[in-house]
C-alpha cells in the first residue's frame, strides 16, 4: 500500500502564489508517474499536471500552463506544484496521485492523497 500526504494549501489573494507538496510513503513505488488533480464544489475532478518518473517530461491542463510548474524531488517520492498568478477559478481541493501508467486520466492512477484546500480570493 502507498500513502500520499499533501500539504501547502491555503487562502491567497488573486495573483498570489502557493507551493503544494506531496510525499509518498509505504511500499516501493517503482517507476511511477505522479500527478495533480483538483476538484471544485459541484465539479468533477480534473487533471492539472503530470510528471514522469524521471522528471524529464511534464504536461499540464491548458488553463494552468505558464502559471503552474510540477517538479519531483530527487528521492522520487515527492512531487511539488508551484502555483503562481493564482486566479479565483483555481479554488479547489488539490489531490496528488501516483500510477505506473499514469497520464491525464484519473483512472490511470493507483493511489490518491486526501487533498489540500486551495482558496483564491478575488
Backbone as a chain_set.jsonl record, in Angstrom:
{"seq": "XXXXXXXXXXXXXXXXXXXXXXXXXXXXXXXXXXXXXXXXXXXXXXXXXXXXXXXXXXXXXXXXXXXXXXXXXXXXXXXXXXXXXXXXXXXXXXXXXXXXXXXXXXXXXXXXXXXXXXXXXX", "coords": {"N": [[0.846, -1.191, 0.0], [0.396, 2.278, -0.639], [0.842, 5.447, 0.739], [-0.195, 8.782, 0.431], [0.475, 12.117, 1.161], [-0.627, 15.336, 1.118], [0.333, 18.795, 1.279], [0.477, 22.348, 1.991], [-1.583, 23.875, 1.008], [-3.952, 26.661, 1.156], [-5.242, 29.98, 1.869], [-5.187, 32.532, -0.446], [-4.745, 35.758, -2.009], [-6.0, 36.795, -5.245], [-3.64, 36.527, -7.853], [-1.607, 35.77, -6.222], [0.729, 33.283, -4.857], [1.268, 29.79, -4.305], [2.806, 26.838, -2.986], [2.431, 23.546, -3.396], [2.964, 20.413, -1.801], [3.639, 16.916, -1.949], [4.038, 13.891, -0.406], [5.014, 10.595, -0.786], [4.68, 7.441, 0.767], [5.31, 4.168, 2.133], [5.053, 1.067, 0.502], [7.558, 0.186, -1.956], [7.681, 2.403, -4.663], [8.318, 2.049, -7.356], [8.709, 2.762, -10.885], [6.955, 5.087, -11.117], [4.651, 7.5, -12.447], [3.664, 10.778, -11.379], [0.963, 12.845, -10.394], [-1.136, 15.797, -10.333], [-4.4, 16.635, -9.444], [-7.534, 18.397, -9.346], [-10.51, 19.43, -7.624], [-13.342, 21.264, -7.703], [-16.154, 22.593, -5.854], [-19.144, 20.983, -6.764], [-18.145, 20.266, -9.193], [-16.527, 17.915, -11.435], [-13.627, 15.885, -10.74], [-10.618, 17.156, -12.007], [-7.862, 17.009, -14.273], [-4.645, 18.397, -13.616], [-1.753, 18.501, -13.714], [1.111, 16.538, -14.727], [3.945, 14.443, -14.103], [6.679, 12.553, -15.228], [8.396, 9.538, -14.074], [11.175, 9.94, -14.265], [11.253, 12.642, -14.283], [11.737, 14.12, -16.488], [9.777, 14.721, -18.3], [6.897, 16.66, -18.529], [3.442, 17.604, -18.36], [0.553, 19.711, -18.793], [-2.703, 20.847, -17.847], [-4.57, 22.998, -19.963], [-5.418, 25.503, -18.893], [-3.691, 26.101, -16.833], [-1.169, 26.238, -17.807], [1.971, 27.819, -18.012], [1.571, 29.101, -15.633], [1.567, 27.263, -13.529], [3.884, 24.901, -12.166], [5.128, 21.689, -12.203], [7.197, 19.605, -10.294], [9.666, 17.182, -9.292], [11.002, 15.586, -6.434], [14.42, 14.699, -5.618], [14.525, 12.181, -4.461], [12.43, 10.936, -5.585], [10.017, 10.295, -4.392], [8.539, 12.435, -3.804], [6.474, 15.092, -4.851], [5.954, 18.29, -6.256], [3.933, 21.216, -6.624], [4.162, 24.189, -7.96], [2.413, 27.084, -7.84], [1.619, 29.926, -9.457], [0.481, 33.339, -9.947], [-2.239, 33.027, -9.187], [-5.733, 32.416, -9.67], [-9.198, 33.175, -8.955], [-10.726, 31.077, -10.009], [-9.092, 28.922, -9.705], [-9.602, 27.888, -7.291], [-10.079, 25.096, -5.301], [-10.082, 21.683, -4.109], [-7.008, 20.154, -4.009], [-5.455, 17.292, -5.239], [-2.926, 14.822, -5.005], [-1.529, 12.122, -6.892], [-0.418, 8.801, -7.745], [0.789, 6.592, -10.262], [1.562, 3.712, -12.212], [1.207, 3.641, -14.963], [0.448, 6.247, -15.571], [-1.365, 9.206, -16.574], [-3.229, 11.784, -18.045], [-5.72, 11.041, -17.32], [-7.852, 10.281, -14.629], [-8.377, 7.648, -14.041], [-6.067, 6.279, -14.568], [-4.421, 6.285, -12.429], [-3.177, 4.863, -9.411], [-3.052, 5.289, -6.647], [-4.146, 7.702, -4.255], [-3.989, 10.884, -2.61], [-5.39, 12.597, 0.286], [-6.042, 15.184, -0.19], [-5.685, 18.787, -0.396], [-6.803, 21.97, 0.532], [-7.182, 24.717, -1.598], [-7.734, 28.08, -1.753], [-8.615, 30.899, -3.522], [-8.937, 34.249, -3.292], [-10.896, 36.912, -4.629]], "CA": [[0.0, 0.0, 0.0], [1.102, 3.551, -0.722], [0.141, 6.58, 1.331], [0.172, 10.091, -0.108], [0.056, 13.212, 2.03], [-0.437, 16.653, 0.516], [0.403, 19.946, 2.179], [0.805, 23.605, 1.333], [-2.753, 24.637, 0.61], [-4.276, 27.802, 1.996], [-6.02, 31.077, 1.309], [-4.335, 33.58, -1.005], [-5.471, 36.672, -2.901], [-5.735, 36.617, -6.668], [-2.296, 36.962, -8.204], [-0.63, 35.213, -5.292], [1.376, 32.012, -5.158], [1.324, 28.719, -3.318], [3.552, 25.655, -3.398], [1.907, 22.32, -2.818], [3.881, 19.282, -1.703], [3.013, 15.604, -1.748], [5.033, 12.881, -0.072], [4.529, 9.222, -0.856], [5.36, 6.501, 1.646], [4.762, 2.822, 2.086], [5.844, 0.117, -0.279], [8.346, 0.784, -3.025], [6.812, 2.956, -5.697], [8.643, 1.687, -8.722], [8.905, 3.89, -11.794], [5.613, 5.642, -11.296], [4.422, 8.907, -12.693], [2.902, 11.446, -10.331], [0.136, 13.89, -10.968], [-2.014, 16.627, -9.511], [-5.762, 16.871, -9.905], [-8.282, 19.299, -8.465], [-11.956, 19.304, -7.678], [-14.077, 22.379, -7.135], [-17.512, 22.195, -5.459], [-20.088, 20.799, -7.854], [-17.46, 19.882, -10.43], [-15.798, 16.657, -11.423], [-12.188, 16.002, -10.544], [-9.982, 17.432, -13.277], [-6.417, 16.917, -14.365], [-3.895, 19.646, -13.556], [-0.382, 18.361, -14.198], [1.699, 15.215, -14.577], [5.385, 14.361, -14.302], [7.13, 11.176, -15.325], [9.287, 9.078, -13.004], [12.485, 10.573, -14.409], [11.137, 14.089, -14.148], [12.118, 14.772, -17.736], [8.617, 15.089, -19.102], [5.74, 17.169, -17.801], [2.402, 18.232, -19.169], [-0.368, 20.49, -17.994], [-4.002, 21.272, -18.353], [-4.327, 24.249, -20.685], [-5.669, 26.723, -18.123], [-2.629, 26.355, -15.854], [0.118, 26.35, -18.49], [2.619, 29.105, -17.824], [1.372, 29.569, -14.249], [1.882, 26.165, -12.604], [5.03, 24.075, -12.507], [5.236, 20.448, -11.433], [8.55, 19.086, -10.199], [9.776, 15.977, -8.486], [12.173, 15.578, -5.604], [15.485, 13.77, -6.009], [14.205, 10.851, -3.957], [11.345, 10.445, -6.452], [8.765, 10.037, -3.698], [7.918, 13.723, -3.506], [6.122, 15.909, -6.008], [5.583, 19.638, -5.897], [3.206, 22.006, -7.614], [4.308, 25.623, -7.742], [1.28, 27.76, -8.476], [1.8, 31.383, -9.494], [-0.602, 34.105, -10.575], [-3.465, 32.277, -8.93], [-6.997, 33.045, -10.012], [-10.309, 32.599, -8.167], [-11.184, 29.808, -10.603], [-8.203, 27.85, -9.277], [-10.072, 27.41, -5.999], [-10.468, 23.688, -5.357], [-9.251, 20.749, -3.35], [-5.969, 19.62, -4.875], [-5.072, 15.933, -4.895], [-1.847, 14.203, -5.751], [-1.781, 10.721, -7.19], [0.675, 8.096, -8.398], [0.364, 5.466, -11.072], [2.633, 3.171, -13.049], [0.928, 4.012, -16.344], [-0.401, 7.411, -15.347], [-1.433, 10.243, -17.589], [-4.156, 12.852, -17.709], [-6.983, 10.46, -16.887], [-7.82, 9.862, -13.237], [-8.432, 6.186, -13.97], [-4.734, 5.706, -14.765], [-3.682, 6.408, -11.178], [-3.433, 3.769, -8.493], [-3.168, 5.755, -5.264], [-4.528, 9.105, -4.145], [-3.943, 11.513, -1.307], [-6.663, 13.079, 0.835], [-6.309, 16.501, -0.737], [-5.411, 20.005, 0.355], [-7.69, 23.019, 0.027], [-6.625, 25.965, -2.109], [-8.784, 29.078, -1.94], [-8.079, 32.141, -4.068], [-9.94, 35.299, -3.136], [-10.878, 37.914, -5.703]], "C": [[0.884, 1.244, 0.0], [0.233, 4.629, -0.092], [0.7, 7.869, 0.746], [-0.382, 11.166, 0.817], [0.4, 14.529, 1.361], [-0.355, 17.718, 1.606], [0.646, 21.192, 1.35], [-0.394, 24.417, 0.867], [-3.011, 25.802, 1.547], [-5.125, 28.806, 1.259], [-5.062, 32.165, 0.828], [-5.176, 34.517, -1.842], [-5.137, 36.353, -4.347], [-4.387, 37.243, -7.021], [-1.215, 36.407, -7.303], [-0.103, 33.859, -5.722], [1.246, 31.053, -3.985], [2.184, 27.597, -3.888], [2.993, 24.461, -2.661], [2.985, 21.241, -2.83], [3.08, 18.013, -1.496], [4.125, 14.594, -1.522], [4.385, 11.512, -0.098], [5.344, 8.345, 0.073], [4.664, 5.15, 1.552], [5.65, 1.922, 1.253], [6.58, 0.839, -1.397], [7.45, 1.195, -4.187], [7.073, 2.373, -7.077], [8.726, 2.935, -9.573], [7.562, 4.548, -12.126], [5.66, 7.099, -11.707], [3.615, 9.476, -11.539], [2.124, 12.596, -10.943], [-0.616, 14.666, -9.913], [-3.359, 16.769, -10.224], [-6.416, 17.872, -8.962], [-9.787, 19.097, -8.665], [-12.591, 20.476, -6.951], [-15.486, 21.915, -6.776], [-18.442, 22.114, -6.662], [-19.479, 20.369, -9.167], [-16.834, 18.506, -10.293], [-14.317, 16.926, -11.169], [-11.528, 16.186, -11.909], [-8.468, 17.383, -13.169], [-5.782, 18.305, -14.308], [-2.518, 19.488, -14.189], [0.12, 16.95, -13.93], [3.207, 15.296, -14.791], [5.779, 12.898, -14.325], [8.085, 10.834, -14.19], [10.638, 9.791, -13.064], [12.433, 12.066, -14.16], [11.411, 14.84, -15.422], [10.927, 15.3, -18.525], [7.472, 15.52, -18.202], [4.678, 17.608, -18.802], [1.301, 18.731, -18.258], [-1.718, 20.653, -18.679], [-3.851, 22.681, -18.901], [-4.465, 25.485, -19.805], [-4.567, 27.047, -17.12], [-1.254, 26.489, -16.505], [0.684, 27.759, -18.337], [2.462, 29.676, -16.432], [1.783, 28.527, -13.223], [3.099, 25.397, -13.107], [5.073, 22.864, -11.598], [6.679, 19.983, -11.455], [8.553, 17.887, -9.257], [11.058, 16.045, -7.678], [13.192, 14.533, -6.051], [15.204, 12.338, -5.577], [13.037, 10.222, -4.684], [10.037, 10.197, -5.724], [8.033, 11.316, -3.324], [7.635, 14.467, -4.8], [5.629, 17.257, -5.507], [4.747, 20.266, -7.022], [3.339, 23.473, -7.218], [3.22, 26.318, -8.537], [1.461, 29.266, -8.342], [0.621, 32.045, -10.192], [-1.945, 33.39, -10.414], [-4.692, 33.11, -9.217], [-8.114, 32.435, -9.169], [-10.801, 31.265, -8.715], [-10.244, 28.637, -10.317], [-8.623, 27.271, -7.927], [-10.622, 26.0, -6.125], [-9.707, 22.925, -4.276], [-8.287, 20.134, -4.35], [-5.499, 18.276, -4.336], [-3.824, 15.526, -5.67], [-2.139, 12.714, -5.887], [-0.552, 10.118, -7.854], [0.115, 6.916, -9.18], [1.469, 5.028, -11.995], [2.457, 3.586, -14.502], [0.056, 5.26, -16.373], [-0.316, 8.409, -16.485], [-2.395, 11.314, -17.146], [-5.519, 12.334, -17.244], [-6.868, 9.948, -15.456], [-7.775, 8.343, -13.106], [-7.072, 5.525, -14.122], [-3.875, 5.782, -13.51], [-4.143, 5.352, -10.18], [-3.686, 4.223, -7.058], [-3.389, 7.265, -5.249], [-4.323, 9.597, -2.718], [-5.326, 12.004, -0.903], [-7.006, 14.481, 0.357], [-5.931, 17.632, 0.197], [-6.197, 21.144, -0.297], [-6.879, 24.237, -0.416], [-7.794, 26.909, -2.376], [-8.147, 30.378, -2.394], [-9.187, 33.186, -4.016], [-9.791, 36.344, -4.235], [-10.685, 39.311, -5.148]], "O": [[1.976, 1.25, 0.568], [-0.966, 4.71, -0.36], [1.911, 8.024, 0.589], [-1.55, 11.132, 1.205], [1.564, 14.809, 1.073], [-0.898, 17.561, 2.699], [0.977, 21.115, 0.166], [-0.231, 25.536, 0.381], [-2.379, 25.924, 2.596], [-5.656, 28.536, 0.182], [-4.233, 32.658, 1.593], [-6.226, 34.114, -2.342], [-4.121, 35.722, -4.639], [-4.041, 38.329, -6.555], [-0.028, 36.557, -7.592], [-0.434, 33.352, -6.794], [1.129, 31.463, -2.831], [2.281, 27.424, -5.103], [3.075, 24.381, -1.435], [3.805, 21.168, -3.746], [1.983, 18.036, -0.939], [5.036, 14.457, -2.339], [3.33, 11.302, 0.5], [6.563, 8.488, 0.157], [3.586, 5.017, 0.974], [6.875, 2.023, 1.309], [6.251, 1.975, -1.736], [6.585, 0.44, -4.629], [6.149, 2.222, -7.876], [8.806, 4.045, -9.047], [7.115, 4.55, -13.273], [6.586, 7.832, -11.361], [2.959, 8.735, -10.807], [2.577, 13.237, -11.892], [-0.72, 14.25, -8.759], [-3.43, 16.991, -11.433], [-5.885, 18.152, -7.887], [-10.252, 18.66, -9.719], [-12.405, 20.658, -5.748], [-15.968, 20.935, -7.343], [-18.523, 23.04, -7.469], [-20.19, 20.134, -10.144], [-16.637, 17.998, -9.188], [-13.826, 18.039, -11.357], [-11.837, 15.461, -12.855], [-7.882, 17.674, -12.126], [-6.305, 19.264, -14.875], [-2.153, 20.243, -15.091], [-0.368, 16.256, -13.038], [3.686, 16.12, -15.57], [5.275, 12.097, -13.537], [8.526, 11.708, -13.443], [11.179, 10.196, -12.035], [13.452, 12.687, -13.86], [11.331, 16.068, -15.448], [11.066, 16.224, -19.327], [7.124, 14.835, -17.241], [4.985, 17.942, -19.946], [1.127, 18.265, -17.132], [-1.842, 20.604, -19.903], [-3.084, 23.477, -18.359], [-3.693, 26.43, -19.961], [-4.516, 28.165, -16.607], [-0.279, 26.817, -15.828], [-0.022, 28.753, -18.508], [3.145, 30.637, -16.077], [2.294, 28.874, -12.158], [3.314, 25.263, -14.311], [5.056, 22.992, -10.374], [7.316, 19.967, -12.508], [7.59, 17.623, -8.537], [12.085, 16.508, -8.173], [12.857, 13.597, -6.776], [15.602, 11.391, -6.255], [12.693, 9.071, -4.413], [9.028, 9.913, -6.371], [7.029, 11.282, -2.613], [8.448, 14.47, -5.724], [4.974, 17.35, -4.469], [4.85, 19.894, -8.19], [2.711, 23.935, -6.266], [3.121, 26.16, -9.753], [1.455, 29.805, -7.235], [-0.133, 31.405, -10.924], [-2.679, 33.182, -11.38], [-4.703, 34.328, -9.037], [-7.992, 31.297, -8.715], [-11.249, 30.412, -7.949], [-10.557, 27.493, -10.647], [-8.059, 26.275, -7.475], [-11.506, 25.732, -6.939], [-8.812, 23.461, -3.623], [-8.695, 19.652, -5.407], [-5.188, 18.132, -3.154], [-3.684, 15.847, -6.85], [-2.891, 12.133, -5.105], [0.256, 10.829, -8.451], [-0.898, 6.325, -8.806], [2.228, 5.851, -12.507], [3.437, 3.853, -15.197], [-0.938, 5.327, -17.096], [0.653, 8.452, -17.243], [-2.381, 11.715, -15.982], [-6.371, 13.115, -16.821], [-5.904, 9.264, -15.111], [-7.193, 7.818, -12.157], [-6.93, 4.336, -13.839], [-2.712, 5.379, -13.535], [-5.32, 4.999, -10.111], [-4.459, 3.593, -6.337], [-2.893, 7.997, -6.105], [-4.461, 8.843, -1.755], [-6.299, 11.85, -1.64], [-8.15, 14.916, 0.489], [-5.864, 17.463, 1.414], [-6.245, 21.26, -1.522], [-6.006, 24.717, 0.306], [-8.718, 26.585, -3.123], [-7.248, 30.901, -1.736], [-10.242, 33.019, -4.627], [-8.686, 36.617, -4.705], [-10.645, 40.278, -5.909]]}, "num_chains": 1, "name": "protein.A"}
